[in-house]
């Protein structure tokens, strides 16, 4: 079990480093283009994700094609929004808003799946949004496209998770993973054509770091959930915030004031509580990375 949890921490460290690489592009390439190259490199993880008995055609052929399309579209929107958010915001601030994902999952579970949610989880939802107000301080500081993009990323991830929850019992692991890679690859591949720029050698290096680290993280997370229960691995996602603060300070000279630190703590606490309470989320965690 210890090895599984350790691999979980390693996986989310790799995800945070991947985000630092794309932030290092500083918007020098269109977001669509960055996501396209990241998704293309994500295909390299498929041989490691593929389980015994899975067929390669299941990368594109799903038993629930409608849900496959939902996850593919959500992956493209969420990936593009994440690149915009990390480009425009300090890493810790972007992560704080993206970590609203479990809160959005709770709301969508009630609205779409008619699940019962008790007062504890509703209290966590309210606390999460209070944390957002503390971080954003509307009326006291300027809000921009990065804040909107981070919120959209969290919402897209929640929609993807709801689709995963419904499709999970019916699909192979390789199908579940590939939806989150093929969707961004195809959609952003089309959208980037209008403003495509050939990346320079330094930009290629940053894109390689972005895509390869994300692919490595996906493989590490799969190995983690093979060696430890999913509900032990899932909370390691929140270690990304520590990496965000550290990398933001060391690489990008981000500053974290006290109100923002308090708001981030509230969001993380509410999200972690909600994640632990979401038994169905942890049940299917081992099939795919949460977004």
C-alpha atoms as a printed R data frame, in Angstrom:
    type eleno elety resid chain resno       x      y       z
1   ATOM     1    CA   UNK     A     1   0.000  0.000   0.000
2   ATOM     2    CA   UNK     A     2   2.858  2.385   0.834
3   ATOM     3    CA   UNK     A     3   4.284  1.957  -2.676
4   ATOM     4    CA   UNK     A     4   0.907  2.816  -4.209
5   ATOM     5    CA   UNK     A     5   0.545  6.021  -2.198
6   ATOM     6    CA   UNK     A     6   4.160  6.968  -2.988
7   ATOM     7    CA   UNK     A     7   3.498  6.428  -6.701
8   ATOM     8    CA   UNK     A     8   0.418  8.637  -6.341
9   ATOM     9    CA   UNK     A     9   2.544 11.464  -4.933
10  ATOM    10    CA   UNK     A    10   5.042 10.942  -7.767
11  ATOM    11    CA   UNK     A    11   2.250 11.029 -10.356
12  ATOM    12    CA   UNK     A    12   0.874 14.349  -9.151
13  ATOM    13    CA   UNK     A    13   4.357 15.817  -8.868
14  ATOM    14    CA   UNK     A    14   4.778 14.930 -12.550
15  ATOM    15    CA   UNK     A    15   1.425 16.559 -13.373
16  ATOM    16    CA   UNK     A    16   2.475 19.749 -11.553
17  ATOM    17    CA   UNK     A    17   5.802 19.822 -13.389
18  ATOM    18    CA   UNK     A    18   3.916 19.311 -16.656
19  ATOM    19    CA   UNK     A    19   1.793 22.362 -15.863
20  ATOM    20    CA   UNK     A    20   4.949 24.348 -15.052
21  ATOM    21    CA   UNK     A    21   6.337 23.506 -18.497
22  ATOM    22    CA   UNK     A    22   3.226 24.764 -20.275
23  ATOM    23    CA   UNK     A    23   3.204 27.894 -18.109
24  ATOM    24    CA   UNK     A    24   6.824 28.466 -19.175
25  ATOM    25    CA   UNK     A    25   5.592 28.946 -22.739
26  ATOM    26    CA   UNK     A    26   4.058 32.192 -21.407
27  ATOM    27    CA   UNK     A    27   1.424 32.222 -24.132
28  ATOM    28    CA   UNK     A    28   4.008 32.259 -26.937
29  ATOM    29    CA   UNK     A    29   2.008 29.563 -28.727
30  ATOM    30    CA   UNK     A    30  -1.793 29.414 -29.098
31  ATOM    31    CA   UNK     A    31  -3.415 27.337 -26.356
32  ATOM    32    CA   UNK     A    32  -4.972 25.010 -28.951
33  ATOM    33    CA   UNK     A    33  -1.540 24.204 -30.321
34  ATOM    34    CA   UNK     A    34  -0.051 23.463 -26.912
35  ATOM    35    CA   UNK     A    35  -2.934 21.124 -26.071
36  ATOM    36    CA   UNK     A    36  -2.612 19.371 -29.443
37  ATOM    37    CA   UNK     A    37   1.062 18.555 -28.909
38  ATOM    38    CA   UNK     A    38   0.397 17.542 -25.323
39  ATOM    39    CA   UNK     A    39  -2.349 15.139 -26.405
40  ATOM    40    CA   UNK     A    40  -0.177 13.725 -29.198
41  ATOM    41    CA   UNK     A    41   2.543 12.915 -26.686
42  ATOM    42    CA   UNK     A    42  -0.106 11.482 -24.370
43  ATOM    43    CA   UNK     A    43  -0.644  8.714 -26.920
44  ATOM    44    CA   UNK     A    44   2.741  7.326 -25.860
45  ATOM    45    CA   UNK     A    45   1.147  6.145 -22.610
46  ATOM    46    CA   UNK     A    46  -1.356  3.889 -24.394
47  ATOM    47    CA   UNK     A    47   0.864  0.745 -24.473
48  ATOM    48    CA   UNK     A    48   1.265  1.044 -20.683
49  ATOM    49    CA   UNK     A    49  -2.419  1.796 -20.042
50  ATOM    50    CA   UNK     A    50  -3.604 -1.100 -22.217
51  ATOM    51    CA   UNK     A    51  -4.606 -4.042 -20.044
52  ATOM    52    CA   UNK     A    52  -4.350 -7.676 -21.026
53  ATOM    53    CA   UNK     A    53  -7.386 -8.474 -23.131
54  ATOM    54    CA   UNK     A    54  -7.901 -4.893 -24.349
55  ATOM    55    CA   UNK     A    55  -7.936 -4.445 -28.124
56  ATOM    56    CA   UNK     A    56  -6.359 -1.521 -29.933
57  ATOM    57    CA   UNK     A    57  -9.603 -0.748 -31.759
58  ATOM    58    CA   UNK     A    58 -11.116  0.046 -28.348
59  ATOM    59    CA   UNK     A    59  -9.109  3.273 -28.398
60  ATOM    60    CA   UNK     A    60 -11.818  4.631 -30.690
61  ATOM    61    CA   UNK     A    61 -14.703  2.155 -30.331
62  ATOM    62    CA   UNK     A    62 -16.780  2.557 -27.160
63  ATOM    63    CA   UNK     A    63 -19.820  0.689 -25.914
64  ATOM    64    CA   UNK     A    64 -21.295  4.028 -24.850
65  ATOM    65    CA   UNK     A    65 -20.291  6.306 -27.757
66  ATOM    66    CA   UNK     A    66 -22.337  9.241 -26.480
67  ATOM    67    CA   UNK     A    67 -20.461  9.283 -23.180
68  ATOM    68    CA   UNK     A    68 -17.164  8.822 -25.045
69  ATOM    69    CA   UNK     A    69 -17.936 11.978 -27.017
70  ATOM    70    CA   UNK     A    70 -18.887 13.868 -23.859
71  ATOM    71    CA   UNK     A    71 -15.573 12.973 -22.232
72  ATOM    72    CA   UNK     A    72 -13.639 13.732 -25.430
73  ATOM    73    CA   UNK     A    73 -15.219 17.188 -25.707
74  ATOM    74    CA   UNK     A    74 -14.805 17.882 -22.002
75  ATOM    75    CA   UNK     A    75 -11.154 16.845 -22.254
76  ATOM    76    CA   UNK     A    76 -10.533 19.257 -25.133
77  ATOM    77    CA   UNK     A    77 -12.280 22.160 -23.397
78  ATOM    78    CA   UNK     A    78 -10.725 21.434 -20.020
79  ATOM    79    CA   UNK     A    79  -7.218 21.017 -21.431
80  ATOM    80    CA   UNK     A    80  -7.401 24.268 -23.385
81  ATOM    81    CA   UNK     A    81  -8.855 26.129 -20.403
82  ATOM    82    CA   UNK     A    82  -6.091 24.773 -18.161
83  ATOM    83    CA   UNK     A    83  -3.374 26.071 -20.507
84  ATOM    84    CA   UNK     A    84  -5.023 29.508 -20.548
85  ATOM    85    CA   UNK     A    85  -5.398 29.505 -16.764
86  ATOM    86    CA   UNK     A    86  -1.783 28.549 -16.072
87  ATOM    87    CA   UNK     A    87  -0.587 31.102 -18.606
88  ATOM    88    CA   UNK     A    88  -2.580 33.950 -17.056
89  ATOM    89    CA   UNK     A    89  -2.537 33.141 -13.315
90  ATOM    90    CA   UNK     A    90  -0.041 32.213 -10.614
91  ATOM    91    CA   UNK     A    91   0.098 28.424 -10.363
92  ATOM    92    CA   UNK     A    92  -1.372 28.239  -6.864
93  ATOM    93    CA   UNK     A    93  -4.292 30.502  -7.784
94  ATOM    94    CA   UNK     A    94  -5.037 28.461 -10.920
95  ATOM    95    CA   UNK     A    95  -4.967 25.208  -8.944
96  ATOM    96    CA   UNK     A    96  -7.214 26.658  -6.239
97  ATOM    97    CA   UNK     A    97  -9.983 27.259  -8.770
98  ATOM    98    CA   UNK     A    98  -9.372 23.998 -10.661
99  ATOM    99    CA   UNK     A    99  -9.697 22.135  -7.357
100 ATOM   100    CA   UNK     A   100 -13.360 23.149  -7.340
101 ATOM   101    CA   UNK     A   101 -13.803 20.005  -9.454
102 ATOM   102    CA   UNK     A   102 -15.060 17.753  -6.589
103 ATOM   103    CA   UNK     A   103 -17.512 20.484  -5.591
104 ATOM   104    CA   UNK     A   104 -18.896 20.643  -9.139
105 ATOM   105    CA   UNK     A   105 -19.113 16.828  -9.190
106 ATOM   106    CA   UNK     A   106 -21.355 16.929  -6.130
107 ATOM   107    CA   UNK     A   107 -23.671 19.516  -7.717
108 ATOM   108    CA   UNK     A   108 -23.854 17.645 -11.038
109 ATOM   109    CA   UNK     A   109 -24.448 14.346  -9.250
110 ATOM   110    CA   UNK     A   110 -27.627 15.819  -7.785
111 ATOM   111    CA   UNK     A   111 -28.728 17.596 -10.974
112 ATOM   112    CA   UNK     A   112 -27.970 14.835 -13.497
113 ATOM   113    CA   UNK     A   113 -27.824 11.553 -11.577
114 ATOM   114    CA   UNK     A   114 -30.423 12.412  -8.933
115 ATOM   115    CA   UNK     A   115 -28.063 11.276  -6.171
116 ATOM   116    CA   UNK     A   116 -28.794 12.053  -2.557
117 ATOM   117    CA   UNK     A   117 -26.307 14.440  -0.952
118 ATOM   118    CA   UNK     A   118 -26.312 14.937   2.799
119 ATOM   119    CA   UNK     A   119 -25.848 18.155   4.723
120 ATOM   120    CA   UNK     A   120 -22.119 17.516   5.253
121 ATOM   121    CA   UNK     A   121 -21.353 17.524   1.538
122 ATOM   122    CA   UNK     A   122 -23.627 20.518   0.933
123 ATOM   123    CA   UNK     A   123 -21.724 22.316   3.690
124 ATOM   124    CA   UNK     A   124 -18.496 21.475   1.846
125 ATOM   125    CA   UNK     A   125 -19.973 22.920  -1.362
126 ATOM   126    CA   UNK     A   126 -20.850 26.180   0.400
127 ATOM   127    CA   UNK     A   127 -17.419 26.299   2.030
128 ATOM   128    CA   UNK     A   128 -15.735 25.754  -1.342
129 ATOM   129    CA   UNK     A   129 -17.501 28.723  -2.888
130 ATOM   130    CA   UNK     A   130 -16.729 30.867   0.169
131 ATOM   131    CA   UNK     A   131 -13.101 29.953  -0.403
132 ATOM   132    CA   UNK     A   132 -13.396 31.100  -4.017
133 ATOM   133    CA   UNK     A   133 -14.742 34.481  -2.897
134 ATOM   134    CA   UNK     A   134 -11.827 34.839  -0.475
135 ATOM   135    CA   UNK     A   135  -9.312 34.001  -3.227
136 ATOM   136    CA   UNK     A   136 -10.892 36.191  -5.903
137 ATOM   137    CA   UNK     A   137 -12.036 39.086  -3.676
138 ATOM   138    CA   UNK     A   138 -14.368 40.495  -6.355
139 ATOM   139    CA   UNK     A   139 -14.506 44.259  -6.189
140 ATOM   140    CA   UNK     A   140 -11.086 44.451  -4.524
141 ATOM   141    CA   UNK     A   141  -8.923 43.047  -7.313
142 ATOM   142    CA   UNK     A   142  -9.175 42.671 -11.073
143 ATOM   143    CA   UNK     A   143 -10.523 39.399 -12.431
144 ATOM   144    CA   UNK     A   144  -9.498 38.176 -15.863
145 ATOM   145    CA   UNK     A   145  -9.732 35.456 -18.476
146 ATOM   146    CA   UNK     A   146  -7.453 33.216 -16.416
147 ATOM   147    CA   UNK     A   147  -9.964 33.014 -13.558
148 ATOM   148    CA   UNK     A   148 -12.783 32.159 -15.960
149 ATOM   149    CA   UNK     A   149 -10.609 29.565 -17.703
150 ATOM   150    CA   UNK     A   150  -9.696 27.864 -14.420
151 ATOM   151    CA   UNK     A   151 -13.378 27.633 -13.427
152 ATOM   152    CA   UNK     A   152 -14.257 26.233 -16.872
153 ATOM   153    CA   UNK     A   153 -11.464 23.671 -16.505
154 ATOM   154    CA   UNK     A   154 -12.938 22.534 -13.178
155 ATOM   155    CA   UNK     A   155 -16.450 22.319 -14.633
156 ATOM   156    CA   UNK     A   156 -15.256 20.399 -17.713
157 ATOM   157    CA   UNK     A   157 -13.397 17.992 -15.437
158 ATOM   158    CA   UNK     A   158 -16.528 17.460 -13.352
159 ATOM   159    CA   UNK     A   159 -18.610 16.730 -16.464
160 ATOM   160    CA   UNK     A   160 -15.965 14.256 -17.582
161 ATOM   161    CA   UNK     A   161 -16.044 12.598 -14.160
162 ATOM   162    CA   UNK     A   162 -19.831 12.243 -14.229
163 ATOM   163    CA   UNK     A   163 -19.591 10.650 -17.691
164 ATOM   164    CA   UNK     A   164 -16.848  8.372 -16.374
165 ATOM   165    CA   UNK     A   165 -19.013  7.356 -13.450
166 ATOM   166    CA   UNK     A   166 -21.795  6.254 -15.802
167 ATOM   167    CA   UNK     A   167 -19.559  4.688 -18.469
168 ATOM   168    CA   UNK     A   168 -16.980  3.137 -16.152
169 ATOM   169    CA   UNK     A   169 -18.670 -0.232 -15.558
170 ATOM   170    CA   UNK     A   170 -19.152 -0.755 -19.301
171 ATOM   171    CA   UNK     A   171 -15.839  0.347 -20.852
172 ATOM   172    CA   UNK     A   172 -12.285 -0.949 -20.956
173 ATOM   173    CA   UNK     A   173  -9.501  1.019 -19.316
174 ATOM   174    CA   UNK     A   174  -7.888  1.879 -22.625
175 ATOM   175    CA   UNK     A   175 -11.201  3.299 -23.907
176 ATOM   176    CA   UNK     A   176 -11.657  5.456 -20.824
177 ATOM   177    CA   UNK     A   177  -8.127  6.819 -21.078
178 ATOM   178    CA   UNK     A   178  -8.146  7.370 -24.825
179 ATOM   179    CA   UNK     A   179 -11.293  9.524 -24.754
180 ATOM   180    CA   UNK     A   180  -9.360 12.111 -22.770
181 ATOM   181    CA   UNK     A   181  -6.523 12.069 -25.313
182 ATOM   182    CA   UNK     A   182  -8.218 11.555 -28.684
183 ATOM   183    CA   UNK     A   183 -10.800 14.292 -28.052
184 ATOM   184    CA   UNK     A   184  -8.240 17.053 -27.387
185 ATOM   185    CA   UNK     A   185  -6.016 15.765 -30.195
186 ATOM   186    CA   UNK     A   186  -8.732 15.945 -32.858
187 ATOM   187    CA   UNK     A   187 -10.602 19.053 -31.745
188 ATOM   188    CA   UNK     A   188  -7.583 21.231 -31.009
189 ATOM   189    CA   UNK     A   189  -5.880 19.879 -34.128
190 ATOM   190    CA   UNK     A   190  -8.675 21.404 -36.195
191 ATOM   191    CA   UNK     A   191  -8.942 24.632 -34.195
192 ATOM   192    CA   UNK     A   192  -5.217 25.366 -34.259
193 ATOM   193    CA   UNK     A   193  -5.020 25.391 -38.071
194 ATOM   194    CA   UNK     A   194  -6.217 29.004 -38.323
195 ATOM   195    CA   UNK     A   195  -3.291 30.344 -36.287
196 ATOM   196    CA   UNK     A   196  -0.717 27.567 -36.381
197 ATOM   197    CA   UNK     A   197   2.888 28.579 -35.714
198 ATOM   198    CA   UNK     A   198   5.870 26.290 -36.042
199 ATOM   199    CA   UNK     A   199   7.376 26.097 -32.566
200 ATOM   200    CA   UNK     A   200  10.995 27.115 -32.089
201 ATOM   201    CA   UNK     A   201  13.532 24.703 -30.567
202 ATOM   202    CA   UNK     A   202  13.069 26.107 -27.024
203 ATOM   203    CA   UNK     A   203   9.289 25.865 -27.442
204 ATOM   204    CA   UNK     A   204   9.611 22.261 -28.655
205 ATOM   205    CA   UNK     A   205  11.558 21.473 -25.496
206 ATOM   206    CA   UNK     A   206   8.830 22.970 -23.317
207 ATOM   207    CA   UNK     A   207   6.112 21.120 -25.245
208 ATOM   208    CA   UNK     A   208   8.011 17.852 -24.809
209 ATOM   209    CA   UNK     A   209   8.239 18.446 -21.080
210 ATOM   210    CA   UNK     A   210   4.531 19.288 -20.924
211 ATOM   211    CA   UNK     A   211   3.340 16.236 -22.865
212 ATOM   212    CA   UNK     A   212   5.833 13.597 -21.717
213 ATOM   213    CA   UNK     A   213   5.462 14.433 -18.029
214 ATOM   214    CA   UNK     A   214   1.667 14.269 -18.315
215 ATOM   215    CA   UNK     A   215   1.950 10.875 -20.047
216 ATOM   216    CA   UNK     A   216   4.369  9.655 -17.365
217 ATOM   217    CA   UNK     A   217   1.995 10.860 -14.665
218 ATOM   218    CA   UNK     A   218  -0.873  8.890 -16.208
219 ATOM   219    CA   UNK     A   219   1.194  5.691 -16.153
220 ATOM   220    CA   UNK     A   220   2.391  6.309 -12.576
221 ATOM   221    CA   UNK     A   221  -1.187  6.881 -11.430
222 ATOM   222    CA   UNK     A   222  -2.309  3.632 -13.041
223 ATOM   223    CA   UNK     A   223   0.506  1.759 -11.244
224 ATOM   224    CA   UNK     A   224  -0.401  3.513  -7.988
225 ATOM   225    CA   UNK     A   225  -3.986  2.315  -8.095
226 ATOM   226    CA   UNK     A   226  -2.808 -1.213  -8.792
227 ATOM   227    CA   UNK     A   227  -0.778 -1.235  -5.577
228 ATOM   228    CA   UNK     A   228  -3.106  0.668  -3.220
229 ATOM   229    CA   UNK     A   229  -6.872  1.183  -2.861
230 ATOM   230    CA   UNK     A   230  -8.189  4.036  -4.959
231 ATOM   231    CA   UNK     A   231  -9.466  5.957  -1.931
232 ATOM   232    CA   UNK     A   232  -5.917  5.992  -0.542
233 ATOM   233    CA   UNK     A   233  -4.417  7.287  -3.785
234 ATOM   234    CA   UNK     A   234  -7.040  9.938  -4.604
235 ATOM   235    CA   UNK     A   235  -6.154 12.410  -1.807
236 ATOM   236    CA   UNK     A   236  -2.544 12.573  -3.035
237 ATOM   237    CA   UNK     A   237  -3.879 14.834  -5.800
238 ATOM   238    CA   UNK     A   238  -3.885 17.688  -3.303
239 ATOM   239    CA   UNK     A   239  -0.094 17.536  -3.050
240 ATOM   240    CA   UNK     A   240  -0.187 19.417  -6.362
241 ATOM   241    CA   UNK     A   241  -0.924 22.589  -4.427
242 ATOM   242    CA   UNK     A   242   2.370 22.297  -2.541
243 ATOM   243    CA   UNK     A   243   4.169 21.863  -5.834
244 ATOM   244    CA   UNK     A   244   2.245 24.802  -7.288
245 ATOM   245    CA   UNK     A   245   3.355 27.107  -4.466
246 ATOM   246    CA   UNK     A   246   6.962 25.882  -4.665
247 ATOM   247    CA   UNK     A   247   7.273 25.953  -8.467
248 ATOM   248    CA   UNK     A   248   5.402 29.231  -8.710
249 ATOM   249    CA   UNK     A   249   7.766 30.877  -6.243
250 ATOM   250    CA   UNK     A   250  11.003 29.383  -7.642
251 ATOM   251    CA   UNK     A   251  10.323 29.568 -11.373
252 ATOM   252    CA   UNK     A   252   7.811 32.373 -11.856
253 ATOM   253    CA   UNK     A   253   8.279 34.528  -8.745
254 ATOM   254    CA   UNK     A   254   4.615 34.155  -7.803
255 ATOM   255    CA   UNK     A   255   3.578 35.744  -4.527
256 ATOM   256    CA   UNK     A   256   0.956 34.340  -2.175
257 ATOM   257    CA   UNK     A   257  -0.710 36.828   0.175
258 ATOM   258    CA   UNK     A   258  -2.541 35.851   3.351
259 ATOM   259    CA   UNK     A   259  -6.139 36.205   2.077
260 ATOM   260    CA   UNK     A   260  -5.300 34.018  -0.912
261 ATOM   261    CA   UNK     A   261  -3.616 31.431   1.325
262 ATOM   262    CA   UNK     A   262  -6.710 31.309   3.569
263 ATOM   263    CA   UNK     A   263  -9.034 30.966   0.567
264 ATOM   264    CA   UNK     A   264  -6.904 28.200  -0.927
265 ATOM   265    CA   UNK     A   265  -6.935 26.340   2.399
266 ATOM   266    CA   UNK     A   266 -10.751 26.556   2.526
267 ATOM   267    CA   UNK     A   267 -11.114 25.283  -1.061
268 ATOM   268    CA   UNK     A   268  -8.665 22.441  -0.499
269 ATOM   269    CA   UNK     A   269 -10.336 21.408   2.732
270 ATOM   270    CA   UNK     A   270 -13.796 21.431   1.161
271 ATOM   271    CA   UNK     A   271 -12.607 19.605  -1.940
272 ATOM   272    CA   UNK     A   272 -10.704 16.957   0.005
273 ATOM   273    CA   UNK     A   273 -13.680 16.335   2.281
274 ATOM   274    CA   UNK     A   274 -15.977 16.015  -0.736
275 ATOM   275    CA   UNK     A   275 -13.537 13.680  -2.480
276 ATOM   276    CA   UNK     A   276 -13.370 11.371   0.511
277 ATOM   277    CA   UNK     A   277 -17.173 11.302   0.722
278 ATOM   278    CA   UNK     A   278 -17.526 10.538  -2.997
279 ATOM   279    CA   UNK     A   279 -17.316  6.755  -2.820
280 ATOM   280    CA   UNK     A   280 -18.327  6.300  -6.444
281 ATOM   281    CA   UNK     A   281 -15.610  8.671  -7.604
282 ATOM   282    CA   UNK     A   282 -12.920  6.698  -5.805
283 ATOM   283    CA   UNK     A   283 -14.379  3.435  -7.098
284 ATOM   284    CA   UNK     A   284 -13.536  4.385 -10.665
285 ATOM   285    CA   UNK     A   285 -10.397  6.388  -9.910
286 ATOM   286    CA   UNK     A   286  -8.174  3.450 -10.821
287 ATOM   287    CA   UNK     A   287  -9.585  3.480 -14.353
288 ATOM   288    CA   UNK     A   288  -8.529  7.014 -15.228
289 ATOM   289    CA   UNK     A   289  -6.846 10.198 -13.909
290 ATOM   290    CA   UNK     A   290  -9.177 12.763 -12.455
291 ATOM   291    CA   UNK     A   291  -9.006 16.037 -14.274
